[in-house]
Amino acid sequence: MNENPFNNTANAFSLKSDKDLKKAHFIFSSMSKPWLVNLGSKATMLALKWHLPVKGIIRDTVFQQFCGGTTDEECMPLVGKMFEKGVSSILDYSVEGKENEADFDAVVGKKLTLIHMASENNALPFEVVKPTGIGRFYIWQKITENQVLTPDEQAEWERIYNRVDLLCKTAVDNDISLLFDGEETWMQDAADELIGEMMQKYNHGKAYIYNTVQCYRHDRLEYIMELYEHAKAHNYIVGAKIVRGAYMEKERHRAAQENYPSPICESKEATDEMFNNVMHFILDRLDVIKLCIGTHNELSTLNAMKVLTENEIEPNTTDVWFGQLYGMSDNLTFNLAALGHNTFKILPFGPIEDVMPYLIRRAQENTSVAGQTGRELTLIKQEMKRRGIS
């Protein structure tokens, strides 16, 4: 594998029209300027708050780049087009920051609808759930910190537990896998424990329930090794989605503020090493752990492909999936699919004003991840040149 398969821009951008490519070029060029991202993010939130007529501009730019639509129905034409190229989708109702029971129940209702939709469409093999989207962060945190719950809080926790169990059971009944997102360390132990319990209950014959392993945490190899031993001893399958992680600055800041050791790896190199170690550990144990590799990192992806080849595992094994966010790293997703690997795009959707926090995070992530925006721009320019677009 001497030639990098991810340089094939004809595959990568096969679904983008010339106009789409020009727009992507404009968006990633803007994202290469951190001051512009910060200014634009603040201005956009204010404009939405003041009900200024900016939704059309947002929809035609960043929203179209990173989201599938405002509703699940709006996403479906794109889901179909990507599936024709061998790329599956995960519909992600990306509404964040809700804090009351009615909102949590509404999210569960939406997820149940999406699970039923997925059961009737081969292009939708997974659904995704954010633990704090179905229960208050404060409750997850209290349990993680082993604090005693009041009777009202205990009742609230039981409702969270029942929501998680209902979603898991519905996924299993509909033969759909459910990915639980990873969140901040100070609430994550409670989620790890509950999702682990659901794996033990439901993951028989197939990995229906997956937990997310954020590999910028220096304890995650230990976590996955313990989970593996527990699954072997109790005869169930582990589902693991591995990512580098999404809350690094927040984690370090809180650790310094509250005076406890940072849970985050010391450097980018240490994070890369942790990610690769966790990935290798799982790839050598696919009989017990099924894997989703959530990464925009080409080296890690090439590394995983190399291990599959060495272990004589066919690219199309359903034991291993590769996933990227919609609007980013198309050169990975579409070229992996062209090589026969199982791939998916996480396809966010929702009302524009509700999805803005997600979009701002994506913009900031592209600005802060070294080389990400530059790599996207280089590939877009390469494809524009190949097509003769000026």
Beta strands, then each sheet from edge to edge (+ up, - down):
strand 1: 87-93
strand 2: 126-129
strand 3: 177-180
strand 4: 209-214
strand 5: 238-243
strand 6: 289-294
strand 7: 320-325
strand 8: 342-349
sheet 1: 1+ 8+ 7+ 6+ 5+ 4+ 3+ 2+
end
